């Protein structure tokens, strides 16, 4: 089980704290992180090489090995840094508005090169891709929890039944975008996003909480 994602990069934050703003340490760190993300977007994780990152960043590869240790450590740090680039979903005041804004953020992510590269390489978890999932487990769960906040807000506002499952609803909301774009190769236009939001919204409001479902006549046998 991976530990706290930030534990893997505490030494980097210490370096940043000790370096004077605009100093060489900060510049090198920023250049290496930017180069890592650029390489990841172009070649993916499996084909990413420290030598290429060092050349792109204009630093010696020994600098990267000394600070980040391995490719996994380097890419892990870069993902945690860029995780902050994905802003929390907007609070528009209504669940439908929140859903549409979140779908736009997901669409943006799917068209972001480094995210698209990671998605292309994912599949069933196997020993062969364990290091890739070690990275993803430090990135996606935090984003997933942040995005699920829109459903928590909706429950608190009374727009969804108490007992609704935010994680399940988020899966139902985001899944169609992945299938529509990656499997069918169709564009994620605004009309598709609105159709998806309305479908999930209608289903979420119509579906009673699990506790009510278990007591309903439809759930018992004659």
Short mmCIF file of the C-alpha atoms (twelve columns), coordinates in Angstrom:
data_MODEL
# 
_entry.id   MODEL 
# 
loop_
_atom_site.group_PDB 
_atom_site.id 
_atom_site.type_symbol 
_atom_site.label_atom_id 
_atom_site.label_alt_id 
_atom_site.label_comp_id 
_atom_site.label_asym_id 
_atom_site.label_seq_id 
_atom_site.Cartn_x 
_atom_site.Cartn_y 
_atom_site.Cartn_z 
_atom_site.pdbx_PDB_model_num 
ATOM 1   C CA . UNK A 1   0.000   0.000   0.000   1 
ATOM 2   C CA . UNK A 2   1.418   3.422   -0.865  1 
ATOM 3   C CA . UNK A 3   1.864   5.802   2.046   1 
ATOM 4   C CA . UNK A 4   1.101   9.469   2.199   1 
ATOM 5   C CA . UNK A 5   1.976   10.817  -1.280  1 
ATOM 6   C CA . UNK A 6   3.658   13.846  0.198   1 
ATOM 7   C CA . UNK A 7   6.076   11.706  2.184   1 
ATOM 8   C CA . UNK A 8   7.761   10.719  -1.057  1 
ATOM 9   C CA . UNK A 9   8.742   14.297  -1.783  1 
ATOM 10  C CA . UNK A 10  9.312   15.866  1.627   1 
ATOM 11  C CA . UNK A 11  12.973  16.327  0.851   1 
ATOM 12  C CA . UNK A 12  12.008  18.330  -2.226  1 
ATOM 13  C CA . UNK A 13  9.819   20.681  -0.233  1 
ATOM 14  C CA . UNK A 14  12.694  21.098  2.212   1 
ATOM 15  C CA . UNK A 15  14.999  21.986  -0.656  1 
ATOM 16  C CA . UNK A 16  12.492  24.532  -1.917  1 
ATOM 17  C CA . UNK A 17  12.050  26.047  1.531   1 
ATOM 18  C CA . UNK A 18  15.792  26.450  2.017   1 
ATOM 19  C CA . UNK A 19  16.445  27.898  -1.423  1 
ATOM 20  C CA . UNK A 20  16.077  31.619  -1.790  1 
ATOM 21  C CA . UNK A 21  13.212  32.636  -4.143  1 
ATOM 22  C CA . UNK A 22  14.516  32.775  -7.667  1 
ATOM 23  C CA . UNK A 23  17.705  30.998  -6.645  1 
ATOM 24  C CA . UNK A 24  19.423  28.281  -8.644  1 
ATOM 25  C CA . UNK A 25  17.887  25.441  -6.615  1 
ATOM 26  C CA . UNK A 26  14.366  26.662  -7.332  1 
ATOM 27  C CA . UNK A 27  15.129  27.226  -11.017 1 
ATOM 28  C CA . UNK A 28  16.639  23.772  -11.462 1 
ATOM 29  C CA . UNK A 29  13.747  22.124  -9.683  1 
ATOM 30  C CA . UNK A 30  11.171  23.962  -11.798 1 
ATOM 31  C CA . UNK A 31  13.041  23.173  -15.012 1 
ATOM 32  C CA . UNK A 32  13.260  19.470  -14.192 1 
ATOM 33  C CA . UNK A 33  9.575   19.218  -13.230 1 
ATOM 34  C CA . UNK A 34  8.542   21.039  -16.413 1 
ATOM 35  C CA . UNK A 35  10.797  18.805  -18.500 1 
ATOM 36  C CA . UNK A 36  9.404   15.687  -16.858 1 
ATOM 37  C CA . UNK A 37  5.817   16.674  -17.613 1 
ATOM 38  C CA . UNK A 38  6.747   17.559  -21.203 1 
ATOM 39  C CA . UNK A 39  8.500   14.221  -21.729 1 
ATOM 40  C CA . UNK A 40  5.634   12.355  -20.119 1 
ATOM 41  C CA . UNK A 41  3.194   14.009  -22.496 1 
ATOM 42  C CA . UNK A 42  5.315   13.125  -25.527 1 
ATOM 43  C CA . UNK A 43  6.486   9.570   -24.823 1 
ATOM 44  C CA . UNK A 44  4.501   8.309   -21.821 1 
ATOM 45  C CA . UNK A 45  5.796   6.826   -18.604 1 
ATOM 46  C CA . UNK A 46  7.283   3.558   -19.863 1 
ATOM 47  C CA . UNK A 47  9.442   5.267   -22.489 1 
ATOM 48  C CA . UNK A 48  10.454  8.235   -20.346 1 
ATOM 49  C CA . UNK A 49  14.211  8.391   -19.749 1 
ATOM 50  C CA . UNK A 50  16.153  10.402  -17.190 1 
ATOM 51  C CA . UNK A 51  18.721  11.329  -19.850 1 
ATOM 52  C CA . UNK A 52  16.013  12.936  -21.992 1 
ATOM 53  C CA . UNK A 53  14.579  14.851  -19.047 1 
ATOM 54  C CA . UNK A 54  18.040  16.119  -18.094 1 
ATOM 55  C CA . UNK A 55  18.763  17.256  -21.644 1 
ATOM 56  C CA . UNK A 56  15.428  19.044  -21.934 1 
ATOM 57  C CA . UNK A 57  15.884  20.710  -18.544 1 
ATOM 58  C CA . UNK A 58  19.481  21.687  -19.280 1 
ATOM 59  C CA . UNK A 59  20.907  19.940  -16.215 1 
ATOM 60  C CA . UNK A 60  23.242  17.044  -15.580 1 
ATOM 61  C CA . UNK A 61  21.463  13.723  -15.090 1 
ATOM 62  C CA . UNK A 62  23.430  13.218  -11.865 1 
ATOM 63  C CA . UNK A 63  21.496  16.179  -10.422 1 
ATOM 64  C CA . UNK A 64  18.222  14.370  -11.090 1 
ATOM 65  C CA . UNK A 65  19.435  11.084  -9.634  1 
ATOM 66  C CA . UNK A 66  20.800  12.852  -6.560  1 
ATOM 67  C CA . UNK A 67  17.541  14.673  -5.797  1 
ATOM 68  C CA . UNK A 68  14.881  12.261  -7.031  1 
ATOM 69  C CA . UNK A 69  16.658  8.910   -6.982  1 
ATOM 70  C CA . UNK A 70  14.669  7.047   -9.620  1 
ATOM 71  C CA . UNK A 71  12.353  7.654   -12.541 1 
ATOM 72  C CA . UNK A 72  9.414   6.698   -10.332 1 
ATOM 73  C CA . UNK A 73  10.459  9.231   -7.710  1 
ATOM 74  C CA . UNK A 74  10.873  11.948  -10.327 1 
ATOM 75  C CA . UNK A 75  7.555   11.350  -12.083 1 
ATOM 76  C CA . UNK A 76  5.770   10.951  -8.743  1 
ATOM 77  C CA . UNK A 77  6.988   14.379  -7.693  1 
ATOM 78  C CA . UNK A 78  5.954   15.893  -11.010 1 
ATOM 79  C CA . UNK A 79  2.440   14.444  -10.743 1 
ATOM 80  C CA . UNK A 80  1.999   15.725  -7.213  1 
ATOM 81  C CA . UNK A 81  3.165   19.155  -8.365  1 
ATOM 82  C CA . UNK A 82  0.787   19.184  -11.317 1 
ATOM 83  C CA . UNK A 83  -2.104  17.807  -9.276  1 
ATOM 84  C CA . UNK A 84  -2.530  21.335  -8.010  1 
ATOM 85  C CA . UNK A 85  -3.042  22.528  -11.591 1 
ATOM 86  C CA . UNK A 86  -6.376  20.700  -11.688 1 
ATOM 87  C CA . UNK A 87  -8.587  23.140  -9.852  1 
ATOM 88  C CA . UNK A 88  -11.415 22.004  -7.567  1 
ATOM 89  C CA . UNK A 89  -14.818 21.936  -9.259  1 
ATOM 90  C CA . UNK A 90  -16.636 25.237  -9.136  1 
ATOM 91  C CA . UNK A 91  -19.534 25.821  -6.765  1 
ATOM 92  C CA . UNK A 92  -22.142 27.306  -9.087  1 
ATOM 93  C CA . UNK A 93  -24.956 27.124  -6.558  1 
ATOM 94  C CA . UNK A 94  -26.770 24.265  -8.293  1 
ATOM 95  C CA . UNK A 95  -25.939 20.615  -8.882  1 
ATOM 96  C CA . UNK A 96  -26.562 20.830  -12.628 1 
ATOM 97  C CA . UNK A 97  -24.205 23.780  -12.939 1 
ATOM 98  C CA . UNK A 98  -21.600 21.984  -10.836 1 
ATOM 99  C CA . UNK A 99  -21.891 18.841  -12.975 1 
ATOM 100 C CA . UNK A 100 -21.357 20.737  -16.210 1 
ATOM 101 C CA . UNK A 101 -18.335 22.591  -14.817 1 
ATOM 102 C CA . UNK A 102 -16.817 19.340  -13.572 1 
ATOM 103 C CA . UNK A 103 -17.375 17.686  -16.940 1 
ATOM 104 C CA . UNK A 104 -15.563 20.578  -18.592 1 
ATOM 105 C CA . UNK A 105 -12.630 20.034  -16.218 1 
ATOM 106 C CA . UNK A 106 -12.580 16.318  -17.071 1 
ATOM 107 C CA . UNK A 107 -12.663 17.169  -20.779 1 
ATOM 108 C CA . UNK A 108 -9.732  19.518  -20.310 1 
ATOM 109 C CA . UNK A 109 -7.824  16.805  -18.476 1 
ATOM 110 C CA . UNK A 110 -8.445  14.244  -21.199 1 
ATOM 111 C CA . UNK A 111 -6.912  16.652  -23.702 1 
ATOM 112 C CA . UNK A 112 -3.901  17.468  -21.507 1 
ATOM 113 C CA . UNK A 113 -0.920  15.584  -23.028 1 
ATOM 114 C CA . UNK A 114 0.595   14.162  -19.860 1 
ATOM 115 C CA . UNK A 115 -2.769  12.997  -18.520 1 
ATOM 116 C CA . UNK A 116 -3.693  11.485  -21.881 1 
ATOM 117 C CA . UNK A 117 -0.347  9.665   -21.955 1 
ATOM 118 C CA . UNK A 118 -0.955  8.104   -18.554 1 
ATOM 119 C CA . UNK A 119 -4.475  7.046   -19.518 1 
ATOM 120 C CA . UNK A 120 -3.191  5.363   -22.684 1 
ATOM 121 C CA . UNK A 121 -0.802  3.237   -20.625 1 
ATOM 122 C CA . UNK A 122 -3.248  2.143   -17.979 1 
ATOM 123 C CA . UNK A 123 -5.057  -1.192  -18.017 1 
ATOM 124 C CA . UNK A 124 -5.723  -3.968  -15.575 1 
ATOM 125 C CA . UNK A 125 -3.404  -3.916  -12.582 1 
ATOM 126 C CA . UNK A 126 -0.635  -6.454  -13.091 1 
ATOM 127 C CA . UNK A 127 2.883   -6.918  -11.706 1 
ATOM 128 C CA . UNK A 128 4.185   -5.510  -15.000 1 
ATOM 129 C CA . UNK A 129 2.561   -2.111  -14.478 1 
ATOM 130 C CA . UNK A 130 2.795   -1.946  -10.686 1 
ATOM 131 C CA . UNK A 131 5.144   1.054   -10.778 1 
ATOM 132 C CA . UNK A 132 2.745   2.978   -13.018 1 
ATOM 133 C CA . UNK A 133 -0.149  2.351   -10.663 1 
ATOM 134 C CA . UNK A 134 2.037   3.355   -7.751  1 
ATOM 135 C CA . UNK A 135 2.184   6.767   -9.409  1 
ATOM 136 C CA . UNK A 136 -1.505  6.896   -10.289 1 
ATOM 137 C CA . UNK A 137 -2.502  5.958   -6.755  1 
ATOM 138 C CA . UNK A 138 -0.808  9.155   -5.615  1 
ATOM 139 C CA . UNK A 139 -2.644  11.308  -8.129  1 
ATOM 140 C CA . UNK A 140 -6.177  10.122  -8.886  1 
ATOM 141 C CA . UNK A 141 -7.629  9.347   -5.428  1 
ATOM 142 C CA . UNK A 142 -7.057  12.905  -4.195  1 
ATOM 143 C CA . UNK A 143 -8.599  14.309  -7.368  1 
ATOM 144 C CA . UNK A 144 -11.485 11.861  -7.068  1 
ATOM 145 C CA . UNK A 145 -12.249 12.977  -3.515  1 
ATOM 146 C CA . UNK A 146 -12.085 16.640  -4.492  1 
ATOM 147 C CA . UNK A 147 -14.454 16.154  -7.424  1 
ATOM 148 C CA . UNK A 148 -16.920 14.186  -5.313  1 
ATOM 149 C CA . UNK A 149 -17.455 17.288  -3.197  1 
ATOM 150 C CA . UNK A 150 -20.093 18.504  -5.650  1 
ATOM 151 C CA . UNK A 151 -22.357 15.617  -4.684  1 
ATOM 152 C CA . UNK A 152 -21.729 16.141  -0.984  1 
ATOM 153 C CA . UNK A 153 -22.772 19.784  -1.425  1 
ATOM 154 C CA . UNK A 154 -25.870 18.706  -3.329  1 
ATOM 155 C CA . UNK A 155 -26.912 16.372  -0.526  1 
ATOM 156 C CA . UNK A 156 -26.424 19.159  2.010   1 
ATOM 157 C CA . UNK A 157 -28.512 21.540  -0.148  1 
ATOM 158 C CA . UNK A 158 -31.272 18.949  -0.436  1 
ATOM 159 C CA . UNK A 159 -30.827 18.496  -4.197  1 
ATOM 160 C CA . UNK A 160 -30.062 14.791  -3.756  1 
ATOM 161 C CA . UNK A 161 -31.548 12.251  -1.356  1 
ATOM 162 C CA . UNK A 162 -29.708 11.691  1.897   1 
ATOM 163 C CA . UNK A 163 -27.692 8.498   1.583   1 
ATOM 164 C CA . UNK A 164 -26.688 9.083   -2.051  1 
ATOM 165 C CA . UNK A 165 -23.253 7.682   -2.885  1 
ATOM 166 C CA . UNK A 166 -20.929 10.481  -4.151  1 
ATOM 167 C CA . UNK A 167 -18.240 8.042   -5.342  1 
ATOM 168 C CA . UNK A 168 -20.707 6.015   -7.409  1 
ATOM 169 C CA . UNK A 169 -22.278 9.129   -8.895  1 
ATOM 170 C CA . UNK A 170 -18.862 10.478  -9.856  1 
ATOM 171 C CA . UNK A 171 -18.040 7.236   -11.651 1 
ATOM 172 C CA . UNK A 172 -21.348 7.389   -13.526 1 
ATOM 173 C CA . UNK A 173 -20.692 11.010  -14.484 1 
ATOM 174 C CA . UNK A 174 -17.116 10.650  -15.705 1 
ATOM 175 C CA . UNK A 175 -17.319 7.191   -17.306 1 
ATOM 176 C CA . UNK A 176 -19.220 8.263   -20.432 1 
ATOM 177 C CA . UNK A 177 -16.541 10.831  -21.314 1 
ATOM 178 C CA . UNK A 178 -13.773 8.238   -21.284 1 
ATOM 179 C CA . UNK A 179 -15.788 5.813   -23.399 1 
ATOM 180 C CA . UNK A 180 -17.049 8.488   -25.810 1 
ATOM 181 C CA . UNK A 181 -13.588 9.928   -26.459 1 
ATOM 182 C CA . UNK A 182 -11.192 7.019   -25.999 1 
ATOM 183 C CA . UNK A 183 -13.267 4.109   -27.253 1 
ATOM 184 C CA . UNK A 184 -15.445 5.749   -29.896 1 
ATOM 185 C CA . UNK A 185 -13.145 8.627   -30.861 1 
ATOM 186 C CA . UNK A 186 -15.988 11.130  -30.754 1 
ATOM 187 C CA . UNK A 187 -15.609 14.758  -29.676 1 
ATOM 188 C CA . UNK A 188 -16.655 15.875  -26.224 1 
ATOM 189 C CA . UNK A 189 -18.701 18.873  -27.270 1 
ATOM 190 C CA . UNK A 190 -20.829 20.949  -24.928 1 
ATOM 191 C CA . UNK A 191 -24.026 19.236  -26.051 1 
ATOM 192 C CA . UNK A 192 -22.651 15.845  -24.988 1 
ATOM 193 C CA . UNK A 193 -21.540 17.220  -21.632 1 
ATOM 194 C CA . UNK A 194 -24.985 18.695  -20.970 1 
ATOM 195 C CA . UNK A 195 -26.718 15.478  -22.007 1 
ATOM 196 C CA . UNK A 196 -24.487 13.498  -19.662 1 
ATOM 197 C CA . UNK A 197 -25.080 15.908  -16.786 1 
ATOM 198 C CA . UNK A 198 -28.855 15.831  -17.246 1 
ATOM 199 C CA . UNK A 199 -28.952 12.032  -17.437 1 
ATOM 200 C CA . UNK A 200 -26.924 11.574  -14.253 1 
ATOM 201 C CA . UNK A 201 -28.883 14.298  -12.482 1 
ATOM 202 C CA . UNK A 202 -32.238 12.689  -13.325 1 
ATOM 203 C CA . UNK A 203 -31.042 9.242   -12.279 1 
ATOM 204 C CA . UNK A 204 -29.478 10.509  -9.054  1 
ATOM 205 C CA . UNK A 205 -32.663 12.281  -8.011  1 
ATOM 206 C CA . UNK A 206 -34.893 9.339   -8.888  1 
ATOM 207 C CA . UNK A 207 -32.824 6.714   -7.105  1 
ATOM 208 C CA . UNK A 208 -33.737 6.428   -3.411  1 
ATOM 209 C CA . UNK A 209 -31.066 5.857   -0.777  1 
ATOM 210 C CA . UNK A 210 -29.854 2.298   -0.328  1 
ATOM 211 C CA . UNK A 211 -31.644 2.002   3.040   1 
ATOM 212 C CA . UNK A 212 -34.975 2.782   1.382   1 
ATOM 213 C CA . UNK A 213 -34.277 0.444   -1.528  1 
ATOM 214 C CA . UNK A 214 -33.769 -2.512  0.802   1 
ATOM 215 C CA . UNK A 215 -37.218 -1.911  2.340   1 
ATOM 216 C CA . UNK A 216 -39.058 -1.380  -0.938  1 
ATOM 217 C CA . UNK A 217 -41.497 -4.041  -2.235  1 
ATOM 218 C CA . UNK A 218 -39.506 -4.338  -5.475  1 
ATOM 219 C CA . UNK A 219 -36.515 -5.578  -3.518  1 
ATOM 220 C CA . UNK A 220 -38.378 -8.502  -1.884  1 
ATOM 221 C CA . UNK A 221 -39.525 -11.729 -3.346  1 
ATOM 222 C CA . UNK A 222 -43.153 -12.892 -3.206  1 
# 
